[in-house]
Amino acid sequence: MFDMMKMMGKFKEAQDKMKEIKNQLDTIKVESESGAGLVKVEVNGKKEVISIKIDKSIIRGFEIELN
């Protein structure tokens, strides 16, 4: 016979595991670079940009405005 309580327990376990994995995404950080390392971007597991580093040699002669 179908055990509804057992199924609900498994559902709760899956929810808890999903919450744990989502929390771990904050701790994952990936850095990538382009142009022989002249541009570097760091992103977390939630696909949020943490930092962007641009070598000064690229922006020389350009007017840069940071907000």
N, C-alpha and C positions, 0 to 999 in steps of 0.2 A: 504494500500500500504506500501511497505517496505521503511522505513525511514533511509536512509544511514547516514545522519547527526546525528541522535539520536544514531545509533549504534556506530559511531565513538566517540561520547561523552562518551558512556559507556565504550568503549575500553580504552580511555584516563583515565577515573576514575580508571579502573582496574590497569593500568600501575602505576598510582600515588600511589595507595594503596600498590602495590607490592614493590615499591621503599621505601615507609615508613616502611614496615615490614622488608625489608633487612637492613635498617639503625638501626632498633631496635635490630637486632641480635648482633650488637656490644656491646650492653649494658647488654645482658644476660650472666650471669656467673654461672657455676655449678661446685661444688667441690665434689669429691668422694674420698673415702678412702678405703684402704684394709689393712689387717694384723693388725686389732685393732688400726688403725690410724697411723701405722708406715710409710705408703706410702700414700701421698695425691696428687691428680692431680686436677688442675683447668682448665676448658675449657670454651671458649665463645660460643655464639650461632652459630658461623660459623665453629664450630668443630676444632678451633685452640687451641692448648695447651698454656695456659698462664703461668702456673707454675707447677713444680713438686717438692715435698718436701719428702725427704727420711730421716727417723730417723737415727741418727748416729749409733745406736746400730746394725743396719743391715749391715752397711758398714765397721764396725771395722775389721781390719785385711786384708782389700782389698785395693789395690792400685787404686785410682780413678783419672781419668783425665777428666777435664771439658774443653770443647771448647767454 
